[in-house]
Every structure is written in structure tokens, then in C-alpha cells.
Amino acid sequence: MKKYGRQRKILELIETYEIETQEELADHLKRTGIDITQATISRDIKELRLVKVLSKSGKYKYAVMDDSTEGATDRLIKIFKSSITSYDVAGHILVIKTLPGAAQVCASAIDTLKIESVVGSIAGDDTIFVAISDIEHIDSVVKTFQSLLN
């Protein structure tokens, strides 16, 4: 199945089921006849701009982030503020800890803000690595994050 057909199927599956993990998504895809690697799922999640959101049942599930609507940045900042549990500096990387399942949406907030000196971010389940362009800019980036959290 071509990339876009697979991605359409992913969107259909996350709309139908509360899918919490990439492994669950892979299992659902395999049941529909699509054999997929974890790396491909990860790439599709990024391309589709999927984030984890809290469902009505209290589980985190994949959903489409629609940042084209008014107020999306404000919502991302609210989620960011309420999800960050701690942060620390390691060289010129800012390591941010979040509530379980919230790192991807928080990293999306970081990327959306386009903070000067932030080269990019990588998110796992509850940890984000934020790469800073130069070690001299760490303090200003940390101050920016502190102001967001207050």
C-alpha cells in the first residue's frame, strides 16, 4: 500500500479506536493487511502531526493536532504548562520531563513557538530533548521556558 493510503488508514484507525502506543497502531494496521515497521509508524506520526491527548476514558490516545484553528497556540501553551514536571540542562541540550504521554504535544508547542536558538526537539513518551544552537544561549532559552511556565 502506498504511503498516502497507509496514512489515510492510520487516520481512520485513530478516529475509530483509542490507540495509545505505536505498537497498538502497528497491530491494528497488521489486522488490516498493512505490515509496517516502527520507524515507518514513527515517521507517519510526525508527518500526520499526531499528538497524544487525554480521552474521555482517561487514557492517552493519538489524535490529529489541528493548529490551523484560532487559539491552537494558546491551547498548546496551556497543555505545555500543565504537563511539564521538571527540566534540566545537559551541555547545550535542555532535557524536559513531562507527564506520561505528553512529551509529543509539549514538543509541538516548543516547535510552534519558534524560540530563537532552539534548533529542534525530540520527544519520547515523557521526555523531550531540546537542542540549543550554542551553549552561550542556554540561559536565555531556559529563561524563556521559565516565563512560559509561570
Contact map, one row per residue, 1 for C-alpha under 8 A:
111011000000000000000000000000000100000000000000000000000000000000000000000000000000000000000000000000000000000000000000000000000000000000000000000000
111111000000000000000000000000000000000000000000000000000000000000000000000000000000000000000000000000000000000000000000000000000000000000000000000000
111111100000000000000000000000000000000000000000000000000000000000000000000000000000000000000000000000000000000000000000000000000000000000000000000000
011111110000000000000000000000000000000000000000000000000000000000000000000000000000000000000000000000000000000000000000000000000000000000000000000000
111111111000000000000000000000000000000000000000000000000000000000000000000000000000000000000000000000000000000000000000000000000000000000000000000000
111111111100000000000000000000000100000000000000000000000000000000000000000000000000000000000000000000000000000000000000000000000000000000000000000000
001111111110000000000000000000000000000000010001000000000000000000000000000000000000000000000000000000000000000000000000000000000000000000000000000000
000111111111000000000000000000000000000000000000000000000000000000000000000000000000000000000000000000000000000000000000000000000000000000000000000000
000011111111100000000000000010000000000000000000000000000000000000000000000000000000000000000000000000000000000000000000000000000000000000000000000000
000001111111110000000000100010000000000000000000000000000000000000000000000000000000000000000000000000000000000000000000000000000000000000000000000000
000000111111111000000000000000000000000000000000000000000000000100000000000000000000000000000000000000000000000000000000000000000000000000000000000000
000000011111111100000000000000000000000000000000000000000000000000000000000000000000000000000000000000000000000000000000000000000000000000000000000000
000000001111111110000000100100000000000000000000000000000000000000000000000000000000000000000000000000000000000000000000000000000000000000000000000000
000000000111111111100000000000000000000000000000000000000000111000000000000000000000000000000000000000000000000000000000000000000000000000000000000000
000000000011111111000000000000000000000000000000000000000000001000000000000000000000000000000000000000000000000000000000000000000000000000000000000000
000000000001111111000000000000000000000000000000000000000000000000000000000000000000000000000000000000000000000000000000000000000000000000000000000000
000000000000111111100000000000000000000000000000000000000000000000000000000000000000000000000000000000000000000000000000000000000000000000000000000000
000000000000011111110000000000000000000000000000000000100011110000000000000000000000000000000000000000000000000000000000000000000000000000000000000000
000000000000010011111001100000000000000000000000000000000001110000000000000000000000000000000000000000000000000000000000000000000000000000000000000000
000000000000000001111101100000000000000000000000000100000011110000000000000000000000000000000000000000000000000000000000000000000000000000000000000000
000000000000000000111111100000000000000000000000000000000000110000000000000000000000000000000000000000000000000000000000000000000000000000000000000000
000000000000000000011111110000000000010011000000000000000000000000000000000000000000000000000000000000000000000000000000000000000000000000000000000000
000000000000000000001111111000000000010000000000000000000000000000000000000000000000000000000000000000000000000000000000000000000000000000000000000000
000000000000000000111111111100000000000000000000000000000000000000000000000000000000000000000000000000000000000000000000000000000000000000000000000000
000000000100100000111111111110000000000010000000000000000000000000000000000000000000000000000000000000000000000000000000000000000000000000000000000000
000000000000000000000111111111000011110010000000000000000000000000000000000000000000000000000000000000000000000000000000000000000000000000000000000000
000000000000000000000011111111100000000000000000000000000000000000000000000000000000000000000000000000000000000000000000000000000000000000000000000000
000000000000100000000001111111110000000000000000000000000000000000000000000000000000000000000000000000000000000000000000000000000000000000000000000000
000000001100000000000000111111111111000000000000000000000000000000000000000000000000000000000000000000000000000000000000000000000000000000000000000000
000000000000000000000000011111111111000000000000000000000000000000000000000000000000000000000000000000000000000000000000000000000000000000000000000000
000000000000000000000000001111111100000000000000000000000000000000000000000000000000000000000000000000000000000000000000000000000000000000000000000000
000000000000000000000000000111111100000000000000000000000000000000000000000000000000000000000000000000000000000000000000000000000000000000000000000000
000000000000000000000000000011111110000000000000000000000000000000000000000000000000000000000000000000000000000000000000000000000000000000000000000000
100001000000000000000000000011111111000000000000000000000000000000000000000000000000000000000000000000000000000000000000000000000000000000000000000000
000000000000000000000000010011001111100000000000000000000000000000000000000000000000000000000000000000000000000000000000000000000000000000000000000000
000000000000000000000000010011000111110110000000000000000000000000000000000000000000000000000000000000000000000000000000000000000000000000000000000000
000000000000000000000000010000000011111110000000000000000000000000000000000000000000000000000000000000000000000000000000000000000000000000000000000000
000000000000000000000110010000000001111111000000000000000000000000000000000000000000000000000000000000000000000000000000000000000000000000000000000000
000000000000000000000000000000000000111111100000000000000000000000000000000000000000000000000000000000000000000000000000000000000000000000000000000000
000000000000000000000000000000000001111111110000000000000000000000000000000000000000000000000000000000000000000000000000000000000000000000000000000000
000000000000000000000100110000000001111111111000000000000000000000000000000000000000000000000000000000000000000000000000000000000000000000000000000000
000000000000000000000100000000000000011111111100000000000000000000000000000000000000000000000000000000000000000000000000000000000000000000000000000000
000000000000000000000000000000000000001111111110000000000000000000000000000000000000000000000000000000000000000000000000000000000000000000000000000000
000000100000000000000000000000000000000111111111000000000000000000000000000000000000000000000000000000000000000000000000000000000000000000000000000000
000000000000000000000000000000000000000011111111111000000000000000000000000000000000000000000000000000000000000000000000000000000000000000000000000000
000000000000000000000000000000000000000001111111110000000000000000000000000000000000000000000000000000000000000000000000000000000000000000000000000000
000000000000000000000000000000000000000000111111110000000000000000000000000000000000000000000000000000000000000000000000000000000000000000000000000000
000000100000000000000000000000000000000000011111110000000000000100000000000000000000000000000000000000000000000000000000000000000000000000000000000000
000000000000000000000000000000000000000000001111111000000000000110000000000000000000000000000000000000000000000000000000000000000000000000000000000000
000000000000000000000000000000000000000000001111111100000000011110000000000000000000000000000000000000000000000000000000000000000000000000000000000000
000000000000000000000000000000000000000000001000111110000000111110000000000000000000000000000000000000011000000000000000000000000000000000000000000000
000000000000000000010000000000000000000000000000011111000001111000000000000000000000000000000000000011011000000000000000000000000000000000000000000000
000000000000000000000000000000000000000000000000001111100001111000000000000000000000000000000000000011000000000000000000000000000000000000000000000000
000000000000000000000000000000000000000000000000000111110111100000000000000000000000000000000000000000000000000000000000000000000000000000000000000000
000000000000000001000000000000000000000000000000000011111111100000000000000000000000000000000000000000000000000000000000000000000000000000000000000000
000000000000000000000000000000000000000000000000000001111110000000000000000000000000000000000000000000000000000000000000000000000000000000000000000000
000000000000000000000000000000000000000000000000000000111110000000000000000000000000000000000000000000000000000000000000000000000000000000000000000000
000000000000000000000000000000000000000000000000000001111111000000000000000000000000000000000000000000000000000000000000000000000000000000000000000000
000000000000000001010000000000000000000000000000000001111111100000000000000000000000000000000000000000000000000000000000000000000000000000000000000000
000000000000000001110000000000000000000000000000000111100111110000000000000000000000000000000000000010000000000000000000000000000000000000000000000000
000000000000010001111000000000000000000000000000001111100011111000000000000000000000000000000000000000000000000000000000000000000000000000000000000000
000000000000010001111000000000000000000000000000011110000001111100000000000000000000000000000000000000000000000000000000000000000000000000000000000000
000000000000011000000000000000000000000000000000011110000000111110000000000000000000000000000000000000000000000000000000000000000000000000000000000000
000000000010000000000000000000000000000000000001111000000000011111000000000000000000000000000000000000000000000000000000000000000000000000000000000000
000000000000000000000000000000000000000000000000111000000000001111100000000000000000000000000000000000000000000000000000000000000000000000000000000000
000000000000000000000000000000000000000000000000000000000000000111111001000000000000000000000000000000000000000000000000000000000000000000000000000000
000000000000000000000000000000000000000000000000000000000000000011111101100000000000000000000000000000000000000000000000000000000000000000000000000000
000000000000000000000000000000000000000000000000000000000000000001111101000000000000000000000000000000000000000000000000000000000000000000000000000000
000000000000000000000000000000000000000000000000000000000000000001111111000000000000000000000000000000000000000000000000000000000000000000000000000000
000000000000000000000000000000000000000000000000000000000000000000111111100000000000000000000000000000000000000000000000000000000000000000000000000000
000000000000000000000000000000000000000000000000000000000000000000001111111000000000000000000000000000000000000000000000000000000000000000000000000000
000000000000000000000000000000000000000000000000000000000000000001111111111100000000000000000000000000000000000000000000000000000000000000000000000000
000000000000000000000000000000000000000000000000000000000000000000100111111110000000000000000000000000000000100110000000000000000000000000000000000000
000000000000000000000000000000000000000000000000000000000000000000000011111111000000000000000000000000000000000000000000000000000000000000000000000000
000000000000000000000000000000000000000000000000000000000000000000000011111111100000000000000000000000000000000000000000000000000000000000000000000000
000000000000000000000000000000000000000000000000000000000000000000000001111111110000000000000000000000001101100000000000000000000000000000000000000000
000000000000000000000000000000000000000000000000000000000000000000000000111111111000000000000000000000000100100000000000000000000000000000000000000100
000000000000000000000000000000000000000000000000000000000000000000000000011111111100000000000000000000000000000000000000000000000000000000000000000000
000000000000000000000000000000000000000000000000000000000000000000000000001111111110000000000000000000001100000000000000000000000000000000000000000000
000000000000000000000000000000000000000000000000000000000000000000000000000111111111000000000000000000001100100000000000000000000000000000000000000010
000000000000000000000000000000000000000000000000000000000000000000000000000011111111000000000000000000000000000000000000000000000000000000000000000111
000000000000000000000000000000000000000000000000000000000000000000000000000001111111000000000000000000000000000000000000000000000000000000000000000000
000000000000000000000000000000000000000000000000000000000000000000000000000000111111100000000000011001000100000000000000000000000000000000000000000000
000000000000000000000000000000000000000000000000000000000000000000000000000000011111111000000001111000000000000000000000000000000000000000000000000000
000000000000000000000000000000000000000000000000000000000000000000000000000000000011111000000001111000000000000000000000000000000000000000000000000000
000000000000000000000000000000000000000000000000000000000000000000000000000000000001111100000001110000000000000000000000000000000000000000000000000000
000000000000000000000000000000000000000000000000000000000000000000000000000000000001111110000111100000000000000000000000000000000000000000000000000000
000000000000000000000000000000000000000000000000000000000000000000000000000000000000011111000111000000000000000000000000000000000000000000000000000000
000000000000000000000000000000000000000000000000000000000000000000000000000000000000001111111110000000000000000000000000000000000000000001000000000000
000000000000000000000000000000000000000000000000000000000000000000000000000000000000000111111110000000000000000000000000000000000000000000000000000000
000000000000000000000000000000000000000000000000000000000000000000000000000000000000000011111100000000000000000000000000000000000000001000000000000000
000000000000000000000000000000000000000000000000000000000000000000000000000000000000000011111100000000000000000000000000000000000011111001000000000000
000000000000000000000000000000000000000000000000000000000000000000000000000000000000000011111110000000000000000000000000000000001111000000000000000000
000000000000000000000000000000000000000000000000000000000000000000000000000000000000001111111111000000000000000000000000000000011111000001000100000000
000000000000000000000000000000000000000000000000000000000000000000000000000000000000001111001111100000000000000000000000000000111100000000000000000000
000000000000000000000000000000000000000000000000000000000000000000000000000000000001111100000111110000000000000000000000000000111100000000000000000000
000000000000000000000000000000000000000000000000000000000000000000000000000000000001111000000011111000100000000000000000000001110000000000000000000000
000000000000000000000000000000000000000000000000000000000000000000000000000000000011110000000001111111100000000000000000000001110000000000000000000000
000000000000000000000000000000000000000000000000000000000000000000000000000000000011100000000000111111100000000000000000000001000000000000000000000000
000000000000000000000000000000000000000000000000000000000000000000000000000000000000000000000000011111100000000000000000000011000000000000000000000000
000000000000000000000000000000000000000000000000000110000001000000000000000000000000000000000000011111110000000000000000000011000000000000000000000000
000000000000000000000000000000000000000000000000000110000000000000000000000000000010000000000000011111111100000000000000000011000000000000000000000000
000000000000000000000000000000000000000000000000000000000000000000000000000000000000000000000000111111111110000000000000001111110000000000000000000000
000000000000000000000000000000000000000000000000001100000000000000000000000000000000000000000000000011111111000000000000001110010000000000000000000000
000000000000000000000000000000000000000000000000001100000000000000000000000100110000000000000000000001111111100000000000000000000000000000000000000000
000000000000000000000000000000000000000000000000000000000000000000000000000110110010000000000000000001111111110000000000000000000000000000000000000000
000000000000000000000000000000000000000000000000000000000000000000000000000000000000000000000000000000111111111000000000111000010000000000000000000000
000000000000000000000000000000000000000000000000000000000000000000000000000100000000000000000000000000011111111100000000000000000000000000000000000000
000000000000000000000000000000000000000000000000000000000000000000000000100110010000000000000000000000001111111110000000000000000000000000000000000000
000000000000000000000000000000000000000000000000000000000000000000000000000000000000000000000000000000000111111111100000100000000000000000000000000000
000000000000000000000000000000000000000000000000000000000000000000000000000000000000000000000000000000000011111111100001100000000000000000000000000000
000000000000000000000000000000000000000000000000000000000000000000000000100000000000000000000000000000000001111111000000000000000000000000000000000000
000000000000000000000000000000000000000000000000000000000000000000000000100000000000000000000000000000000000111111100000000000000000000000000000000000
000000000000000000000000000000000000000000000000000000000000000000000000000000000000000000000000000000000000011111110100000000000000000000000000000000
000000000000000000000000000000000000000000000000000000000000000000000000000000000000000000000000000000000000011011111100000000000000000000001000000000
000000000000000000000000000000000000000000000000000000000000000000000000000000000000000000000000000000000000000001111100000000000000000000001000000000
000000000000000000000000000000000000000000000000000000000000000000000000000000000000000000000000000000000000000000111110000000000001110010001000000000
000000000000000000000000000000000000000000000000000000000000000000000000000000000000000000000000000000000000000001111111100000000111100000001000000000
000000000000000000000000000000000000000000000000000000000000000000000000000000000000000000000000000000000000000000001111100000000111100000000000000000
000000000000000000000000000000000000000000000000000000000000000000000000000000000000000000000000000000000000001000000111110000000111000000000000000000
000000000000000000000000000000000000000000000000000000000000000000000000000000000000000000000000000000000010011000000111111000011110000000000000000000
000000000000000000000000000000000000000000000000000000000000000000000000000000000000000000000000000000000010000000000001111100011100000000000000000000
000000000000000000000000000000000000000000000000000000000000000000000000000000000000000000000000000000110010000000000000111111111000000000000000000000
000000000000000000000000000000000000000000000000000000000000000000000000000000000000000000000000000000110000000000000000011111110000000000000000000000
000000000000000000000000000000000000000000000000000000000000000000000000000000000000000000000000000111110000000000000000001111100000000000000000000000
000000000000000000000000000000000000000000000000000000000000000000000000000000000000000000000000111111100000000000000000001111110000000000000000000000
000000000000000000000000000000000000000000000000000000000000000000000000000000000000000000000011110000100000000000000000001111111000000000000000000000
000000000000000000000000000000000000000000000000000000000000000000000000000000000000000000000111110000110010000000000000111101111100000000000000000000
000000000000000000000000000000000000000000000000000000000000000000000000000000000000000000001111000000000000000000000000111000111110000000000000000000
000000000000000000000000000000000000000000000000000000000000000000000000000000000000000000001111000000000000000000000111110000011111000000000000000000
000000000000000000000000000000000000000000000000000000000000000000000000000000000000000000011100000000000000000000000111100000001111100000000000000000
000000000000000000000000000000000000000000000000000000000000000000000000000000000000000000011100000000000000000000001111000000000111111011001000000000
000000000000000000000000000000000000000000000000000000000000000000000000000000000000000000010000000000000000000000001110000000000011111010000000000000
000000000000000000000000000000000000000000000000000000000000000000000000000000000000000000010000000000000000000000001000000000000001111111000000000000
000000000000000000000000000000000000000000000000000000000000000000000000000000000000000000110000000000000000000000000000000000000001111111000000000000
000000000000000000000000000000000000000000000000000000000000000000000000000000000000000000000000000000000000000000000000000000000000011111100000000000
000000000000000000000000000000000000000000000000000000000000000000000000000000000000000000000000000000000000000000001000000000000001111111111000000000
000000000000000000000000000000000000000000000000000000000000000000000000000000000000000010010100000000000000000000000000000000000001011111111100000000
000000000000000000000000000000000000000000000000000000000000000000000000000000000000000000000000000000000000000000000000000000000000000111111110000000
000000000000000000000000000000000000000000000000000000000000000000000000000000000000000000000000000000000000000000000000000000000000000011111111000000
000000000000000000000000000000000000000000000000000000000000000000000000000000000000000000000000000000000000000000111100000000000001000011111111100000
000000000000000000000000000000000000000000000000000000000000000000000000000000000000000000000100000000000000000000000000000000000000000001111111110000
000000000000000000000000000000000000000000000000000000000000000000000000000000000000000000000000000000000000000000000000000000000000000000111111111000
000000000000000000000000000000000000000000000000000000000000000000000000000000000000000000000000000000000000000000000000000000000000000000011111111100
000000000000000000000000000000000000000000000000000000000000000000000000000000000000000000000000000000000000000000000000000000000000000000001111111110
000000000000000000000000000000000000000000000000000000000000000000000000000000000000000000000000000000000000000000000000000000000000000000000111111111
000000000000000000000000000000000000000000000000000000000000000000000000000000000000000000000000000000000000000000000000000000000000000000000011111111
000000000000000000000000000000000000000000000000000000000000000000000000000010001000000000000000000000000000000000000000000000000000000000000001111111
000000000000000000000000000000000000000000000000000000000000000000000000000000011000000000000000000000000000000000000000000000000000000000000000111111
000000000000000000000000000000000000000000000000000000000000000000000000000000001000000000000000000000000000000000000000000000000000000000000000011111
